[in-house]
Amino acid sequence: MELYRINRSAVRQRLTAAAVLLLLAGASVTPVQAANNQSPHASPLITTDPSGTLQTHAPGDSIDNSNPFFQSFGTNGRSCDSCHRQAQGWSVSPDELRQRFARTNGNDPIFALVDGANSPLADVSSVYARRNAYSMLLSRGLIRVGMPLPANAEFRLTRVDDPYGYASARELSLFRRPLPSTNLIWLTAVMWDGRETTAPFKPPMDAGINHEDLLESLATQARDAIVGHEQASAAPSAAIIDRIVDFESHLFTAQIADQNAGRLNGDDGMGGANILAQQRFWIGINDTLGNDPTGESFDEKSMRLFDDWNDPNAQFSRDARGRARAAIARGEQLFNTLPIAISGVGGLNDATGLPVIHGTCTTCHNSPNIGNHSVALPINIGVADASRRTPDMPLYTLTNYSTGQTVQTTDPGLALRTGKWADIGKFKGPILRGVVARAPYFHNGSAATLGDVVDFYNTRFNINITAQQKHDLVAFLSAL
């Protein structure tokens, strides 16, 4: 189908000559090697990550560092770039944060009491104290989001177990990963709990995509981040906000080379950000429940980047690089077709009335070659359940006003927006492209590696994944 496949002959990655030669040789490309006479206000599009090479597609074939995205407007020295770093998939990683801490003795702007610390009252008077105060950033890359219980909540907070001694009904401490500020034009909700979504993104299409609603949501998010995270006394002008939104809404990021498989757009592979930027999308595309506004039925094979690598007789499959590509292709096939008996998922099983949904990974990751859900789908897969709580996380006991039922969670998620009991623990799923660069995973960073992500789903849904299948799924996810 044309929704999934792009005219390969019409699309070729635009890299500098030096970058092309290095990638073809299977080498990692550093920003310096790829720069090739960039202007003083531009950064190259190629960075390295633990699996190989990450590519960002941007206007002008460079990152415009003069954009307000990279400027500070508040009192603590932060900018958008403080939490959204290109080399970390436009998020942040604990490894890079620990390097920043070491370089600055914990005084880099990201280490700010307002939300970088485990508590805004933490002691930061010494390097030792700061290392303890910012431990959630340093260990998991988590920002503290302070939110109260909504006035209309169907539940009350009856117990708090906060290892940092701060959280209360006035302000719960919620520890969450910064979502990537790239690939944004395919969002169906803004923020983990959708709180910056100004209007529902849902079919029917609005000129192919709910573009104006999305831009307004991104503008709201940028204003709130500057006033909140950057501690600005007031938001900058609408013109500044528009420049930030224009910059980040034109970024596309994906893996372009794998250290074992080589170039991911070689031999008719469709990896890389330049191809990704041409991917067709609209709200409701390939909807799992058949609500695609074009009338197309759901196709579980929503990922088709490496179809042509799934050929054991191909010439390129007979060496180490070919075997690595074959593993990626097998992983893609598993992602599309591995049976999963989905049960107990709030927002999915209860919404459909089906106690068991016989699906695959693409039941929830249905946007073709993108990997998120094509309509807003906040669901509770159990990541914030008390059974998965670690000692560094707060634990909240919530009690339903009407029934007296209680639930324990490390993060009520969507319920802190809606006040609804049924929404406790619900979060949106992120876009998967470029995912290998931005570990750890899930909203709370509870999965350190992609292997841990596979393990979570394997145990959560009793899939019985074999060691080979896990290897292949990780290989595929790492190539996105």
Secondary structure as GFF3:
##gff-version 3
##sequence-region A 1 480
A	DSSP	three_ten_helix	8	10	.	.	.	ID=ss1
A	DSSP	alpha_helix	17	24	.	.	.	ID=ss2
A	DSSP	alpha_helix	31	35	.	.	.	ID=ss3
A	DSSP	beta_strand	42	43	.	.	.	ID=ss4
A	DSSP	beta_strand	46	49	.	.	.	ID=ss5
A	DSSP	beta_strand	52	57	.	.	.	ID=ss6
A	DSSP	three_ten_helix	59	61	.	.	.	ID=ss7
A	DSSP	beta_strand	63	64	.	.	.	ID=ss8
A	DSSP	three_ten_helix	68	70	.	.	.	ID=ss9
A	DSSP	alpha_helix	80	83	.	.	.	ID=ss10
A	DSSP	three_ten_helix	86	88	.	.	.	ID=ss11
A	DSSP	alpha_helix	94	104	.	.	.	ID=ss12
A	DSSP	alpha_helix	127	133	.	.	.	ID=ss13
A	DSSP	alpha_helix	135	140	.	.	.	ID=ss14
A	DSSP	beta_strand	143	147	.	.	.	ID=ss15
A	DSSP	beta_strand	155	161	.	.	.	ID=ss16
A	DSSP	beta_strand	172	176	.	.	.	ID=ss17
A	DSSP	three_ten_helix	184	186	.	.	.	ID=ss18
A	DSSP	alpha_helix	211	228	.	.	.	ID=ss19
A	DSSP	alpha_helix	238	248	.	.	.	ID=ss20
A	DSSP	beta_strand	252	258	.	.	.	ID=ss21
A	DSSP	beta_strand	262	263	.	.	.	ID=ss22
A	DSSP	three_ten_helix	266	268	.	.	.	ID=ss23
A	DSSP	alpha_helix	273	276	.	.	.	ID=ss24
A	DSSP	three_ten_helix	307	309	.	.	.	ID=ss25
A	DSSP	three_ten_helix	315	318	.	.	.	ID=ss26
A	DSSP	alpha_helix	320	337	.	.	.	ID=ss27
A	DSSP	beta_strand	340	342	.	.	.	ID=ss28
A	DSSP	alpha_helix	349	352	.	.	.	ID=ss29
A	DSSP	beta_strand	357	359	.	.	.	ID=ss30
A	DSSP	three_ten_helix	361	363	.	.	.	ID=ss31
A	DSSP	three_ten_helix	386	388	.	.	.	ID=ss32
A	DSSP	beta_strand	395	400	.	.	.	ID=ss33
A	DSSP	beta_strand	406	409	.	.	.	ID=ss34
A	DSSP	alpha_helix	415	418	.	.	.	ID=ss35
A	DSSP	three_ten_helix	421	423	.	.	.	ID=ss36
A	DSSP	three_ten_helix	435	438	.	.	.	ID=ss37
A	DSSP	alpha_helix	450	460	.	.	.	ID=ss38
A	DSSP	alpha_helix	467	478	.	.	.	ID=ss39
###
